[in-house]
Amino acid sequence: MKVMLRLNACTFKKYKVSSTTLFRNVFLAFCVRHNIDRSVHRFMYGSVQISDHDTPGGLGVENGAIIDCMIRGSSTVAPVCFRRSSLDNVVTVRPRPPQSTAEHGRTGEHGRGKV
């Protein structure tokens, strides 16, 4: 089965897991890949907080399920950073290296010009 971990609306990562895989292994791989501190983040499947010792089979996680990564104490995922019509068309978006604003005629720290 495949599960998707969501750090924010533009950062997804798919993992292929078995029903007996400990989520600890998936969470550690996700945190290392995205350079985030595991100790200050929690992972939620719907309204259920997932512990390191839970398994997809034990929680009844379905194929294609989305697991949210949140900062402890927060009740929402990071804000949306692009529009999409459905979660069926999800891609993993990696941040681009910063570009000089003078080279591209853009303003602002995120390279957004006037609208």
C-alpha positions as CSV (number, residue, x, y, z in Angstrom):
1,M,0.0,0.0,0.0
2,K,1.1,3.6,-0.5
3,V,0.6,6.4,2.0
4,M,1.3,10.1,1.4
5,L,2.9,12.3,4.1
6,R,2.0,16.0,3.8
7,L,4.2,18.6,5.4
8,N,2.3,21.5,3.9
9,A,0.0,22.0,0.9
10,C,3.0,21.9,-1.6
11,T,5.2,19.2,0.0
12,F,4.1,15.6,-0.3
13,K,6.1,12.5,-0.2
14,K,4.7,9.0,-1.1
15,Y,5.9,5.9,0.7
16,K,5.3,2.3,-0.1
17,V,4.7,0.4,3.1
18,S,3.3,-2.9,4.2
19,S,0.5,-3.3,6.7
20,T,3.1,-4.3,9.4
21,T,5.6,-1.5,8.8
22,L,6.2,0.6,11.9
23,F,5.4,4.3,11.3
24,R,8.6,5.2,13.1
25,N,10.6,4.2,10.1
26,V,8.5,6.2,7.7
27,F,8.5,9.3,10.0
28,L,12.3,9.2,10.4
29,A,12.8,9.0,6.6
30,F,10.4,11.8,6.0
31,C,12.0,14.1,8.7
32,V,15.5,13.4,7.4
33,R,14.4,14.1,3.8
34,H,12.8,17.4,4.7
35,N,15.3,18.4,7.3
36,I,12.8,18.8,10.1
37,D,13.1,18.0,13.8
38,R,11.0,14.9,14.6
39,S,10.7,15.8,18.3
40,V,8.6,18.9,17.6
41,H,6.4,17.4,14.9
42,R,3.4,15.0,15.2
43,F,1.7,13.0,12.5
44,M,-2.1,12.8,12.2
45,Y,-4.3,10.4,10.2
46,G,-7.6,12.2,10.2
47,S,-8.2,13.1,13.9
48,V,-5.9,10.3,15.2
49,Q,-2.4,11.1,16.3
50,I,0.0,8.3,15.1
51,S,2.6,7.0,17.5
52,D,6.0,5.6,16.4
53,H,4.9,2.0,17.2
54,D,1.6,2.1,15.2
55,T,1.3,0.3,11.9
56,P,-0.9,0.9,8.9
57,G,-2.7,-2.3,9.5
58,G,-3.3,-1.6,13.1
59,L,-4.8,1.8,12.4
60,G,-6.8,0.7,9.4
61,V,-5.0,3.0,7.0
62,E,-6.2,2.7,3.5
63,N,-4.1,2.7,0.3
64,G,-3.5,6.3,-0.8
65,A,-4.2,7.8,2.6
66,I,-2.8,11.2,3.5
67,I,-0.9,11.6,6.8
68,D,-0.4,15.2,8.0
69,C,2.8,16.3,9.6
70,M,2.2,19.2,12.1
71,I,4.1,21.1,14.6
72,R,3.2,20.0,18.1
73,G,0.5,22.3,19.6
74,S,-0.7,23.3,16.2
75,S,-4.1,22.2,14.8
76,T,-3.5,22.9,11.1
77,V,-1.1,22.1,8.4
78,A,1.0,24.9,6.8
79,P,-0.9,27.2,4.4
80,V,-1.6,26.4,0.8
81,C,1.1,27.6,-1.5
82,F,-0.4,26.6,-4.9
83,R,-3.8,25.7,-6.3
84,R,-4.9,22.2,-7.2
85,S,-8.2,20.7,-8.1
86,S,-7.9,17.4,-6.3
87,L,-5.5,15.3,-4.3
88,D,-5.5,12.7,-7.1
89,N,-3.0,14.9,-9.0
90,V,-0.4,15.4,-6.3
91,V,3.3,15.9,-7.1
92,T,6.2,16.3,-4.8
93,V,7.4,19.9,-5.0
94,R,10.9,20.7,-4.0
95,P,11.9,24.3,-3.2
96,R,14.1,26.0,-5.9
97,P,17.3,27.6,-4.9
98,P,16.9,31.4,-4.4
99,Q,17.4,33.5,-7.4
100,S,18.6,37.1,-7.7
101,T,15.7,39.5,-7.9
102,A,17.7,41.8,-10.2
103,E,18.3,39.1,-12.8
104,H,14.6,38.3,-13.2
105,G,13.0,41.7,-12.5
106,R,11.0,40.3,-9.6
107,T,10.4,41.7,-6.2
108,G,9.8,40.2,-2.8
109,E,11.5,37.4,-1.0
110,H,9.5,34.7,-2.8
111,G,10.2,36.0,-6.3
112,R,6.6,37.3,-6.8
113,G,6.2,40.4,-8.9
114,K,3.3,42.7,-9.1
115,V,0.0,41.1,-9.9
